[in-house]
Amino acid sequence: MNAILILVYYYCQSWLIFFVVMKALELAGWLDGLFQRHDVVIRLGYAQYYTDRLNAHVQRLSQRLERVLPLFYTVGMLFGLLAMLSAVLILIFNLYRTITAPTAQQVLTAVVPGMNVPLWHGLHYFIAIFVSGLFHEYGHALCASTERLPVHGMGIFLMFVYPGAFVSIDDHMQTIDPKRQLKIICAGAWHNFILSTVAYSLLLLLPLLLTPLYANPAAAVVSFVPEESILLNHVQQGDEITAINDCPVIDTMSFRSCFVSVYTNHQPGVCTSASRIEQAKKENGFQCCEPISLNPSALQCFLDMSLSRVCLQATQDARGDLCSIDAECEEDQRCIRPTLEADERFVRISLERKGERLDDVLFIGPPGALWSAFDTVNRQPRFRLWGWSSLAYSLPSELAILLHYFFSLSGALALLNMAPVFRMDGYHALVAALRLFFPTLPEQVHKRLCSGIVYVCTFLVLANTITAMLLIAQ
Protein backbone atom coordinates (compact mmCIF):
# COMPACT_ATOMS: atom_id res chain seq x y z
CA MET A 1 0.00 0.00 0.00
CA ASN A 2 2.86 2.39 0.78
CA ALA A 3 4.35 1.72 -2.65
CA ILE A 4 1.01 2.60 -4.27
CA LEU A 5 0.71 5.86 -2.33
CA ILE A 6 4.28 6.83 -3.27
CA LEU A 7 3.56 6.04 -6.92
CA VAL A 8 0.33 8.09 -6.87
CA TYR A 9 2.18 11.00 -5.23
CA TYR A 10 4.90 11.08 -7.91
CA TYR A 11 2.35 10.60 -10.69
CA CYS A 12 0.28 13.58 -9.46
CA GLN A 13 3.45 15.60 -9.13
CA SER A 14 4.41 14.72 -12.72
CA TRP A 15 0.97 15.78 -13.96
CA LEU A 16 1.28 19.11 -12.15
CA ILE A 17 4.75 19.79 -13.53
CA PHE A 18 3.65 18.80 -17.05
CA PHE A 19 0.57 21.05 -16.85
CA VAL A 20 2.52 24.05 -15.55
CA VAL A 21 5.24 23.70 -18.19
CA MET A 22 2.75 23.29 -21.08
CA LYS A 23 0.65 26.24 -19.92
CA ALA A 24 3.74 28.39 -19.61
CA LEU A 25 4.78 27.50 -23.16
CA GLU A 26 1.22 28.10 -24.39
CA LEU A 27 1.06 31.56 -22.76
CA ALA A 28 4.41 32.38 -24.32
CA GLY A 29 2.90 31.56 -27.72
CA TRP A 30 5.37 28.78 -28.48
CA LEU A 31 2.72 26.07 -28.82
CA ASP A 32 -0.02 27.92 -30.71
CA GLY A 33 0.87 26.36 -34.05
CA LEU A 34 1.18 22.87 -32.58
CA PHE A 35 -2.17 23.04 -30.80
CA GLN A 36 -3.97 24.42 -33.84
CA ARG A 37 -2.49 21.92 -36.31
CA HIS A 38 -3.12 18.85 -34.17
CA ASP A 39 -6.12 19.96 -32.06
CA VAL A 40 -4.49 19.22 -28.72
CA VAL A 41 -6.20 20.04 -25.41
CA ILE A 42 -4.32 20.01 -22.12
CA ARG A 43 -5.89 20.60 -18.74
CA LEU A 44 -4.84 19.61 -15.25
CA GLY A 45 -5.21 15.84 -15.14
CA TYR A 46 -6.50 15.66 -18.72
CA ALA A 47 -4.85 15.57 -22.16
CA GLN A 48 -6.62 15.06 -25.50
CA TYR A 49 -5.65 14.68 -29.17
CA TYR A 50 -8.26 14.90 -31.96
CA THR A 51 -7.78 14.35 -35.69
CA ASP A 52 -9.76 13.92 -38.89
CA ARG A 53 -6.86 12.36 -40.80
CA LEU A 54 -8.27 8.84 -40.44
CA ASN A 55 -11.63 9.73 -41.99
CA ALA A 56 -10.49 8.94 -45.52
CA HIS A 57 -9.06 5.60 -44.42
CA VAL A 58 -12.31 4.62 -42.69
CA GLN A 59 -14.34 5.60 -45.73
CA ARG A 60 -12.09 3.66 -48.15
CA LEU A 61 -12.22 0.54 -45.97
CA SER A 62 -16.02 0.69 -45.69
CA GLN A 63 -16.28 0.98 -49.50
CA ARG A 64 -13.80 -1.85 -50.08
CA LEU A 65 -15.73 -4.19 -47.77
CA GLU A 66 -19.22 -2.94 -48.62
CA ARG A 67 -20.46 -6.48 -49.35
CA VAL A 68 -19.22 -7.89 -46.04
CA LEU A 69 -19.60 -5.16 -43.44
CA PRO A 70 -23.42 -4.77 -43.52
CA LEU A 71 -23.86 -8.44 -42.58
CA PHE A 72 -20.95 -8.24 -40.13
CA TYR A 73 -22.53 -5.35 -38.25
CA THR A 74 -25.98 -6.92 -38.37
CA VAL A 75 -24.53 -9.85 -36.45
CA GLY A 76 -22.91 -7.25 -34.18
CA MET A 77 -26.32 -5.69 -33.55
CA LEU A 78 -27.73 -9.06 -32.48
CA PHE A 79 -24.71 -9.58 -30.23
CA GLY A 80 -25.26 -6.13 -28.70
CA LEU A 81 -28.89 -6.90 -27.84
CA LEU A 82 -27.85 -10.23 -26.29
CA ALA A 83 -25.02 -8.50 -24.40
CA MET A 84 -27.45 -5.89 -23.05
CA LEU A 85 -29.74 -8.56 -21.59
CA SER A 86 -26.76 -10.61 -20.34
CA ALA A 87 -25.19 -7.57 -18.67
CA VAL A 88 -28.34 -6.89 -16.63
CA LEU A 89 -28.68 -10.53 -15.54
CA ILE A 90 -24.97 -10.80 -14.64
CA LEU A 91 -25.07 -7.56 -12.64
CA ILE A 92 -28.04 -8.85 -10.63
CA PHE A 93 -26.45 -12.27 -10.04
CA ASN A 94 -23.05 -10.80 -9.18
CA LEU A 95 -24.53 -8.38 -6.64
CA TYR A 96 -26.56 -11.17 -5.04
CA ARG A 97 -23.51 -13.46 -4.89
CA THR A 98 -21.31 -10.72 -3.46
CA ILE A 99 -23.80 -10.02 -0.67
CA THR A 100 -24.63 -13.66 0.17
CA ALA A 101 -21.20 -15.26 -0.43
CA PRO A 102 -18.52 -12.55 -0.40
CA THR A 103 -15.66 -15.07 -0.13
CA ALA A 104 -16.78 -17.05 -3.20
CA GLN A 105 -15.44 -16.48 -6.70
CA GLN A 106 -17.32 -13.57 -8.28
CA VAL A 107 -18.44 -13.33 -11.91
CA LEU A 108 -17.27 -9.72 -12.13
CA THR A 109 -14.22 -8.52 -10.21
CA ALA A 110 -12.66 -5.07 -10.12
CA VAL A 111 -9.04 -5.05 -11.25
CA VAL A 112 -6.77 -2.56 -9.47
CA PRO A 113 -3.00 -2.89 -10.08
CA GLY A 114 -1.16 -2.88 -6.79
CA MET A 115 -4.18 -4.12 -4.81
CA ASN A 116 -5.62 -7.33 -6.24
CA VAL A 117 -3.15 -7.72 -9.11
CA PRO A 118 0.61 -6.97 -9.01
CA LEU A 119 1.59 -3.34 -9.39
CA TRP A 120 3.94 -4.17 -12.27
CA HIS A 121 0.89 -5.36 -14.24
CA GLY A 122 -0.04 -1.68 -14.52
CA LEU A 123 1.61 -1.31 -17.95
CA HIS A 124 -0.18 -4.38 -19.34
CA TYR A 125 -3.44 -3.06 -17.90
CA PHE A 126 -2.89 0.39 -19.45
CA ILE A 127 -2.05 -1.01 -22.90
CA ALA A 128 -5.05 -3.37 -22.90
CA ILE A 129 -7.49 -0.64 -21.82
CA PHE A 130 -6.09 1.86 -24.34
CA VAL A 131 -6.12 -0.50 -27.34
CA SER A 132 -9.55 -1.88 -26.39
CA GLY A 133 -10.90 1.69 -26.27
CA LEU A 134 -9.38 2.52 -29.65
CA PHE A 135 -10.76 -0.62 -31.26
CA HIS A 136 -14.17 0.07 -29.70
CA GLU A 137 -14.40 3.58 -31.15
CA TYR A 138 -13.01 2.42 -34.49
CA GLY A 139 -15.98 0.03 -34.62
CA HIS A 140 -18.42 2.92 -34.24
CA ALA A 141 -16.63 4.92 -36.94
CA LEU A 142 -16.39 2.06 -39.46
CA CYS A 143 -20.03 1.05 -38.98
CA ALA A 144 -21.19 4.68 -39.31
CA SER A 145 -19.26 4.98 -42.58
CA THR A 146 -20.80 1.68 -43.75
CA GLU A 147 -24.24 3.16 -43.04
CA ARG A 148 -23.30 6.23 -45.13
CA LEU A 149 -23.15 8.47 -42.06
CA PRO A 150 -20.28 11.02 -42.11
CA VAL A 151 -17.53 10.67 -39.49
CA HIS A 152 -16.04 14.01 -38.43
CA GLY A 153 -13.00 12.66 -36.62
CA MET A 154 -11.55 10.51 -33.85
CA GLY A 155 -9.51 11.29 -30.76
CA ILE A 156 -7.68 9.84 -27.81
CA PHE A 157 -7.40 11.14 -24.26
CA LEU A 158 -5.75 10.49 -20.92
CA MET A 159 -7.83 11.39 -17.87
CA PHE A 160 -5.40 11.21 -14.95
CA VAL A 161 -4.54 7.48 -15.27
CA TYR A 162 -7.40 6.29 -17.49
CA PRO A 163 -6.72 6.17 -21.25
CA GLY A 164 -9.60 6.30 -23.70
CA ALA A 165 -10.80 7.21 -27.17
CA PHE A 166 -13.83 8.83 -28.80
CA VAL A 167 -15.34 9.34 -32.24
CA SER A 168 -17.36 12.27 -33.58
CA ILE A 169 -20.25 11.15 -35.82
CA ASP A 170 -22.64 13.39 -37.76
CA ASP A 171 -25.63 14.69 -35.79
CA HIS A 172 -27.96 13.16 -38.38
CA MET A 173 -27.56 9.83 -36.56
CA GLN A 174 -30.58 10.78 -34.42
CA THR A 175 -32.76 11.02 -37.54
CA ILE A 176 -31.91 7.70 -39.24
CA ASP A 177 -34.06 4.60 -38.67
CA PRO A 178 -33.62 2.73 -35.33
CA LYS A 179 -32.11 -0.38 -36.93
CA ARG A 180 -29.22 1.58 -38.45
CA GLN A 181 -28.77 3.45 -35.16
CA LEU A 182 -28.63 0.17 -33.27
CA LYS A 183 -25.99 -1.28 -35.61
CA ILE A 184 -23.73 1.75 -35.09
CA ILE A 185 -24.25 1.77 -31.31
CA CYS A 186 -23.54 -1.96 -30.94
CA ALA A 187 -20.50 -1.88 -33.24
CA GLY A 188 -18.13 -0.81 -30.47
CA ALA A 189 -19.05 -3.68 -28.15
CA TRP A 190 -18.97 -6.06 -31.13
CA HIS A 191 -15.40 -5.01 -31.91
CA ASN A 192 -14.45 -5.54 -28.27
CA PHE A 193 -15.92 -9.04 -28.37
CA ILE A 194 -13.91 -9.80 -31.53
CA LEU A 195 -10.72 -8.47 -29.89
CA SER A 196 -11.38 -10.49 -26.73
CA THR A 197 -11.96 -13.66 -28.77
CA VAL A 198 -8.78 -13.16 -30.80
CA ALA A 199 -6.76 -12.52 -27.61
CA TYR A 200 -8.12 -15.69 -25.99
CA SER A 201 -7.33 -17.73 -29.12
CA LEU A 202 -3.78 -16.39 -29.22
CA LEU A 203 -3.41 -17.15 -25.51
CA LEU A 204 -4.36 -20.79 -26.14
CA LEU A 205 -2.08 -21.01 -29.18
CA LEU A 206 0.84 -19.16 -27.57
CA PRO A 207 2.85 -22.30 -26.66
CA LEU A 208 2.55 -23.52 -30.26
CA LEU A 209 3.36 -20.10 -31.74
CA LEU A 210 6.47 -19.81 -29.56
CA THR A 211 7.78 -23.28 -30.44
CA PRO A 212 10.20 -22.05 -33.17
CA LEU A 213 11.79 -19.63 -30.67
CA TYR A 214 11.50 -21.49 -27.36
CA ALA A 215 12.05 -25.00 -26.05
CA ASN A 216 9.75 -26.28 -23.32
CA PRO A 217 11.92 -28.45 -21.05
CA ALA A 218 10.50 -30.58 -18.24
CA ALA A 219 11.96 -28.18 -15.68
CA ALA A 220 11.69 -24.68 -14.27
CA VAL A 221 14.14 -22.43 -16.13
CA VAL A 222 16.06 -19.79 -14.15
CA SER A 223 15.31 -16.49 -15.90
CA PHE A 224 16.94 -13.97 -13.56
CA VAL A 225 19.43 -14.03 -10.69
CA PRO A 226 19.69 -10.68 -8.83
CA GLU A 227 23.12 -9.41 -7.82
CA GLU A 228 22.21 -9.65 -4.12
CA SER A 229 21.13 -13.30 -4.48
CA ILE A 230 22.66 -15.72 -1.99
CA LEU A 231 23.00 -18.20 -4.88
CA LEU A 232 24.68 -15.77 -7.29
CA ASN A 233 27.79 -17.94 -7.63
CA HIS A 234 25.87 -21.21 -7.78
CA VAL A 235 22.95 -20.62 -10.18
CA GLN A 236 23.03 -18.96 -13.62
CA GLN A 237 20.41 -17.64 -15.99
CA GLY A 238 19.29 -20.54 -18.19
CA ASP A 239 19.90 -23.27 -15.59
CA GLU A 240 17.08 -25.80 -15.40
CA ILE A 241 15.77 -26.83 -11.98
CA THR A 242 14.68 -30.49 -12.11
CA ALA A 243 14.01 -31.19 -8.43
CA ILE A 244 13.83 -29.68 -4.95
CA ASN A 245 14.84 -32.32 -2.42
CA ASP A 246 13.03 -35.42 -3.78
CA CYS A 247 10.16 -33.42 -5.32
CA PRO A 248 10.34 -33.47 -9.17
CA VAL A 249 10.07 -30.09 -10.93
CA ILE A 250 8.62 -30.04 -14.47
CA ASP A 251 7.47 -26.39 -14.70
CA THR A 252 7.02 -23.26 -12.61
CA MET A 253 3.79 -24.55 -11.05
CA SER A 254 5.45 -27.73 -9.79
CA PHE A 255 8.41 -25.61 -8.65
CA ARG A 256 6.06 -23.59 -6.43
CA SER A 257 4.40 -26.76 -5.14
CA CYS A 258 7.76 -28.32 -4.33
CA PHE A 259 8.86 -25.13 -2.62
CA VAL A 260 5.71 -25.13 -0.47
CA SER A 261 6.48 -28.75 0.48
CA VAL A 262 9.76 -27.49 1.96
CA TYR A 263 7.64 -25.73 4.59
CA THR A 264 4.97 -28.39 5.09
CA ASN A 265 6.93 -31.66 4.96
CA HIS A 266 9.17 -33.01 7.69
CA GLN A 267 12.81 -31.98 7.41
CA PRO A 268 14.58 -34.80 5.49
CA GLY A 269 17.87 -36.30 6.49
CA VAL A 270 20.77 -37.46 4.31
CA CYS A 271 22.27 -40.93 4.02
CA THR A 272 25.98 -40.69 4.89
CA SER A 273 28.67 -43.31 5.22
CA ALA A 274 29.00 -44.57 8.80
CA SER A 275 32.81 -44.63 8.45
CA ARG A 276 32.79 -41.00 7.29
CA ILE A 277 30.71 -40.03 10.32
CA GLU A 278 33.12 -41.73 12.72
CA GLN A 279 36.09 -40.13 10.96
CA ALA A 280 34.48 -36.67 11.16
CA LYS A 281 33.85 -37.09 14.89
CA LYS A 282 37.57 -37.69 15.44
CA GLU A 283 38.81 -34.96 13.07
CA ASN A 284 36.33 -32.12 13.59
CA GLY A 285 35.05 -32.45 17.13
CA PHE A 286 31.60 -31.09 18.00
CA GLN A 287 31.96 -27.30 18.19
CA CYS A 288 30.88 -26.62 14.61
CA CYS A 289 27.48 -24.93 14.65
CA GLU A 290 28.66 -21.91 12.67
CA PRO A 291 26.54 -19.22 10.94
CA ILE A 292 24.81 -20.34 7.75
CA SER A 293 27.20 -20.37 4.82
CA LEU A 294 27.59 -21.87 1.37
CA ASN A 295 31.39 -21.86 1.76
CA PRO A 296 32.65 -25.44 1.12
CA SER A 297 35.08 -25.15 4.04
CA ALA A 298 32.32 -24.36 6.57
CA LEU A 299 31.32 -27.19 8.90
CA GLN A 300 27.71 -27.88 9.72
CA CYS A 301 26.40 -29.63 12.80
CA PHE A 302 24.37 -32.81 12.10
CA LEU A 303 22.47 -35.21 14.37
CA ASP A 304 22.02 -38.94 13.76
CA MET A 305 19.01 -40.98 14.89
CA SER A 306 20.53 -41.43 18.34
CA LEU A 307 20.93 -37.62 18.61
CA SER A 308 24.70 -37.97 18.51
CA ARG A 309 26.34 -34.85 17.03
CA VAL A 310 28.84 -34.82 14.18
CA CYS A 311 30.50 -31.97 12.25
CA LEU A 312 30.53 -32.40 8.47
CA GLN A 313 31.19 -30.35 5.38
CA ALA A 314 27.62 -30.07 4.08
CA THR A 315 28.61 -29.50 0.45
CA GLN A 316 30.67 -32.70 0.42
CA ASP A 317 29.10 -35.04 2.95
CA ALA A 318 25.38 -34.26 2.54
CA ARG A 319 24.95 -35.44 -1.06
CA GLY A 320 23.56 -38.91 -0.40
CA ASP A 321 19.96 -40.01 -0.81
CA LEU A 322 17.38 -38.21 1.32
CA CYS A 323 15.96 -40.23 4.19
CA SER A 324 13.80 -40.20 7.31
CA ILE A 325 15.25 -43.17 9.19
CA ASP A 326 18.37 -45.35 9.00
CA ALA A 327 16.41 -48.19 7.40
CA GLU A 328 15.99 -46.10 4.23
CA CYS A 329 19.78 -45.95 3.72
CA GLU A 330 22.29 -48.56 2.59
CA GLU A 331 23.57 -51.03 5.15
CA ASP A 332 26.82 -49.12 5.77
CA GLN A 333 25.10 -45.69 5.96
CA ARG A 334 23.25 -43.67 8.59
CA CYS A 335 20.50 -41.08 8.26
CA ILE A 336 21.66 -37.73 9.68
CA ARG A 337 19.89 -34.37 9.86
CA PRO A 338 21.37 -30.85 10.08
CA THR A 339 20.64 -28.96 13.29
CA LEU A 340 18.44 -26.02 12.31
CA GLU A 341 16.66 -23.06 13.84
CA ALA A 342 12.86 -23.05 13.82
CA ASP A 343 12.66 -20.93 10.65
CA GLU A 344 15.42 -22.79 8.76
CA ARG A 345 15.30 -25.65 6.27
CA PHE A 346 17.78 -27.92 4.54
CA VAL A 347 17.10 -27.77 0.78
CA ARG A 348 18.81 -29.55 -2.07
CA ILE A 349 18.29 -28.18 -5.59
CA SER A 350 18.98 -30.40 -8.61
CA LEU A 351 20.20 -28.47 -11.68
CA GLU A 352 21.04 -29.00 -15.32
CA ARG A 353 23.02 -26.61 -17.49
CA LYS A 354 23.02 -26.99 -21.28
CA GLY A 355 21.88 -30.59 -20.93
CA GLU A 356 24.51 -31.58 -18.37
CA ARG A 357 23.71 -32.50 -14.78
CA LEU A 358 25.40 -30.22 -12.23
CA ASP A 359 26.27 -30.88 -8.62
CA ASP A 360 23.25 -30.26 -6.40
CA VAL A 361 23.11 -26.86 -4.74
CA LEU A 362 22.74 -27.27 -0.98
CA PHE A 363 21.03 -24.58 1.06
CA ILE A 364 20.59 -24.28 4.81
CA GLY A 365 18.65 -21.26 6.01
CA PRO A 366 15.27 -19.48 5.85
CA PRO A 367 13.30 -20.63 2.75
CA GLY A 368 12.23 -17.03 2.07
CA ALA A 369 15.84 -16.14 1.25
CA LEU A 370 15.92 -19.02 -1.24
CA TRP A 371 12.61 -17.99 -2.85
CA SER A 372 13.97 -14.52 -3.63
CA ALA A 373 17.29 -15.89 -4.90
CA PHE A 374 16.11 -16.27 -8.52
CA ASP A 375 13.09 -16.12 -10.86
CA THR A 376 11.83 -18.99 -12.99
CA VAL A 377 9.92 -19.40 -16.27
CA ASN A 378 8.69 -22.39 -18.26
CA ARG A 379 10.51 -21.84 -21.55
CA GLN A 380 14.13 -21.86 -22.65
CA PRO A 381 15.04 -19.49 -25.53
CA ARG A 382 16.53 -21.29 -28.52
CA PHE A 383 18.43 -18.14 -29.51
CA ARG A 384 20.09 -15.61 -27.23
CA LEU A 385 20.94 -12.07 -28.29
CA TRP A 386 23.70 -10.31 -26.39
CA GLY A 387 22.21 -7.69 -24.08
CA TRP A 388 18.65 -8.95 -24.58
CA SER A 389 18.79 -12.19 -22.61
CA SER A 390 16.46 -11.01 -19.83
CA LEU A 391 13.83 -9.94 -22.38
CA ALA A 392 14.17 -13.30 -24.16
CA TYR A 393 13.33 -15.17 -20.96
CA SER A 394 10.51 -12.87 -19.86
CA LEU A 395 8.84 -12.38 -23.27
CA PRO A 396 6.54 -15.46 -23.19
CA SER A 397 5.16 -14.65 -19.75
CA GLU A 398 4.81 -10.95 -20.61
CA LEU A 399 2.87 -11.83 -23.79
CA ALA A 400 0.66 -14.23 -21.83
CA ILE A 401 -0.13 -11.56 -19.23
CA LEU A 402 -0.87 -8.96 -21.92
CA LEU A 403 -3.16 -11.32 -23.87
CA HIS A 404 -4.93 -12.24 -20.64
CA TYR A 405 -5.69 -8.56 -19.97
CA PHE A 406 -6.84 -8.03 -23.57
CA PHE A 407 -9.19 -11.01 -23.21
CA SER A 408 -10.61 -10.02 -19.81
CA LEU A 409 -10.75 -6.22 -20.13
CA SER A 410 -11.97 -6.07 -23.73
CA GLY A 411 -14.54 -8.76 -22.94
CA ALA A 412 -15.70 -6.85 -19.87
CA LEU A 413 -15.94 -3.66 -21.94
CA ALA A 414 -18.05 -5.49 -24.55
CA LEU A 415 -20.45 -6.69 -21.88
CA LEU A 416 -20.66 -3.80 -19.42
CA ASN A 417 -20.71 -1.04 -22.04
CA MET A 418 -23.96 -2.54 -23.34
CA ALA A 419 -25.60 -2.29 -19.91
CA PRO A 420 -28.43 0.29 -20.15
CA VAL A 421 -26.70 2.82 -17.92
CA PHE A 422 -26.37 6.59 -18.24
CA ARG A 423 -23.53 7.67 -20.59
CA MET A 424 -22.99 4.09 -21.79
CA ASP A 425 -23.70 2.70 -25.26
CA GLY A 426 -26.32 0.48 -23.64
CA TYR A 427 -28.45 3.53 -22.83
CA HIS A 428 -28.59 4.64 -26.48
CA ALA A 429 -29.05 1.03 -27.60
CA LEU A 430 -32.07 0.68 -25.27
CA VAL A 431 -33.68 3.80 -26.74
CA ALA A 432 -33.12 2.60 -30.31
CA ALA A 433 -34.23 -0.98 -29.52
CA LEU A 434 -37.55 0.17 -28.00
CA ARG A 435 -38.21 2.32 -31.06
CA LEU A 436 -37.34 -0.60 -33.35
CA PHE A 437 -39.41 -3.30 -31.66
CA PHE A 438 -42.25 -1.10 -30.30
CA PRO A 439 -42.68 1.63 -32.93
CA THR A 440 -46.27 2.38 -31.86
CA LEU A 441 -45.35 2.93 -28.21
CA PRO A 442 -46.46 6.43 -27.06
CA GLU A 443 -43.54 8.83 -26.57
CA GLN A 444 -44.36 9.46 -22.92
CA VAL A 445 -44.48 5.73 -22.15
CA HIS A 446 -41.25 5.22 -24.10
CA LYS A 447 -39.43 7.84 -22.04
CA ARG A 448 -40.73 6.53 -18.70
CA LEU A 449 -39.85 2.95 -19.59
CA CYS A 450 -36.32 3.94 -20.65
CA SER A 451 -35.81 6.05 -17.52
CA GLY A 452 -37.00 3.28 -15.21
CA ILE A 453 -34.73 0.64 -16.77
CA VAL A 454 -31.72 2.98 -16.87
CA TYR A 455 -32.13 4.07 -13.23
CA VAL A 456 -32.33 0.46 -12.03
CA CYS A 457 -29.31 -0.63 -14.10
CA THR A 458 -27.28 2.40 -13.04
CA PHE A 459 -27.99 1.46 -9.42
CA LEU A 460 -26.84 -2.12 -10.16
CA VAL A 461 -23.55 -0.88 -11.66
CA LEU A 462 -22.87 1.47 -8.74
CA ALA A 463 -23.76 -1.22 -6.18
CA ASN A 464 -21.50 -3.78 -7.89
CA THR A 465 -18.67 -1.26 -8.09
CA ILE A 466 -18.95 -0.27 -4.41
CA THR A 467 -19.13 -3.88 -3.16
CA ALA A 468 -16.21 -4.89 -5.40
CA MET A 469 -14.03 -2.09 -4.04
CA LEU A 470 -15.01 -2.98 -0.46
CA LEU A 471 -13.95 -6.59 -1.08
CA ILE A 472 -10.60 -5.41 -2.45
CA ALA A 473 -10.07 -3.10 0.54
CA GLN A 474 -10.62 -6.04 2.88
Rosetta blueprint (number, residue, H / E / L):
1 M L
2 N H
3 A H
4 I H
5 L H
6 I H
7 L H
8 V H
9 Y H
10 Y H
11 Y H
12 C H
13 Q H
14 S H
15 W H
16 L H
17 I H
18 F H
19 F H
20 V H
21 V H
22 M H
23 K H
24 A H
25 L H
26 E H
27 L H
28 A L
29 G L
30 W L
31 L L
32 D H
33 G H
34 L H
35 F H
36 Q H
37 R H
38 H H
39 D L
40 V E
41 V E
42 I E
43 R E
44 L L
45 G L
46 Y E
47 A E
48 Q E
49 Y E
50 Y E
51 T E
52 D L
53 R L
54 L L
55 N H
56 A H
57 H H
58 V H
59 Q H
60 R H
61 L H
62 S H
63 Q H
64 R H
65 L L
66 E L
67 R L
68 V L
69 L H
70 P H
71 L H
72 F H
73 Y H
74 T H
75 V H
76 G H
77 M H
78 L H
79 F H
80 G H
81 L H
82 L H
83 A H
84 M H
85 L H
86 S H
87 A H
88 V H
89 L H
90 I H
91 L H
92 I H
93 F H
94 N H
95 L H
96 Y H
97 R H
98 T H
99 I H
100 T H
101 A L
102 P L
103 T L
104 A L
105 Q L
106 Q L
107 V L
108 L L
109 T L
110 A L
111 V L
112 V L
113 P E
114 G L
115 M L
116 N L
117 V E
118 P L
119 L H
120 W H
121 H H
122 G H
123 L H
124 H H
125 Y H
126 F H
127 I H
128 A H
129 I H
130 F H
131 V H
132 S H
133 G H
134 L H
135 F H
136 H H
137 E H
138 Y H
139 G H
140 H H
141 A H
142 L H
143 C H
144 A H
145 S H
146 T H
147 E L
148 R L
149 L L
150 P L
151 V E
152 H E
153 G E
154 M E
155 G E
156 I E
157 F E
158 L E
159 M E
160 F L
161 V L
162 Y E
163 P E
164 G E
165 A E
166 F E
167 V E
168 S E
169 I E
170 D L
171 D H
172 H H
173 M H
174 Q H
175 T H
176 I L
177 D L
178 P H
179 K H
180 R H
181 Q H
182 L H
183 K H
184 I H
185 I H
186 C H
187 A H
188 G H
189 A H
190 W H
191 H H
192 N H
193 F H
194 I H
195 L H
196 S H
197 T H
198 V H
199 A H
200 Y H
201 S H
202 L H
203 L H
204 L H
205 L H
206 L H
207 P H
208 L H
209 L H
210 L L
211 T L
212 P L
213 L L
214 Y E
215 A E
216 N L
217 P L
218 A L
219 A L
220 A E
221 V E
222 V E
223 S E
224 F E
225 V L
226 P L
227 E L
228 E L
229 S L
230 I L
231 L L
232 L L
233 N L
234 H L
235 V L
236 Q L
237 Q L
238 G L
239 D L
240 E E
241 I E
242 T E
243 A E
244 I E
245 N L
246 D L
247 C E
248 P E
249 V L
250 I L
251 D L
252 T H
253 M H
254 S H
255 F H
256 R H
257 S H
258 C H
259 F H
260 V H
261 S H
262 V H
263 Y H
264 T H
265 N L
266 H L
267 Q L
268 P L
269 G E
270 V E
271 C E
272 T E
273 S E
274 A H
275 S H
276 R H
277 I H
278 E H
279 Q H
280 A H
281 K H
282 K H
283 E H
284 N H
285 G L
286 F L
287 Q L
288 C L
289 C L
290 E L
291 P L
292 I L
293 S L
294 L L
295 N L
296 P L
297 S L
298 A L
299 L E
300 Q E
301 C E
302 F E
303 L E
304 D L
305 M L
306 S L
307 L L
308 S L
309 R E
310 V E
311 C E
312 L E
313 Q E
314 A H
315 T H
316 Q H
317 D H
318 A L
319 R L
320 G L
321 D L
322 L E
323 C E
324 S L
325 I L
326 D H
327 A H
328 E H
329 C L
330 E L
331 E L
332 D L
333 Q E
334 R E
335 C E
336 I E
337 R E
338 P E
339 T L
340 L L
341 E L
342 A L
343 D L
344 E L
345 R E
346 F E
347 V E
348 R E
349 I E
350 S E
351 L E
352 E E
353 R E
354 K L
355 G L
356 E E
357 R E
358 L L
359 D L
360 D L
361 V E
362 L E
363 F E
364 I E
365 G E
366 P L
367 P H
368 G H
369 A H
370 L H
371 W H
372 S L
373 A L
374 F L
375 D E
376 T E
377 V E
378 N L
379 R L
380 Q E
381 P E
382 R L
383 F L
384 R L
385 L L
386 W L
387 G L
388 W L
389 S H
390 S H
391 L H
392 A H
393 Y H
394 S H
395 L H
396 P H
397 S H
398 E H
399 L H
400 A H
401 I H
402 L H
403 L H
404 H H
405 Y H
406 F H
407 F H
408 S H
409 L H
410 S H
411 G H
412 A H
413 L H
414 A H
415 L H
416 L H
417 N L
418 M L
419 A L
420 P L
421 V L
422 F L
423 R L
424 M L
425 D H
426 G H
427 Y H
428 H H
429 A H
430 L H
431 V H
432 A H
433 A H
434 L H
435 R H
436 L H
437 F H
438 F L
439 P L
440 T L
441 L L
442 P L
443 E H
444 Q H
445 V H
446 H H
447 K H
448 R H
449 L H
450 C H
451 S H
452 G H
453 I H
454 V H
455 Y H
456 V H
457 C H
458 T H
459 F H
460 L H
461 V H
462 L H
463 A H
464 N H
465 T H
466 I H
467 T H
468 A H
469 M H
470 L H
471 L H
472 I H
473 A H
474 Q L
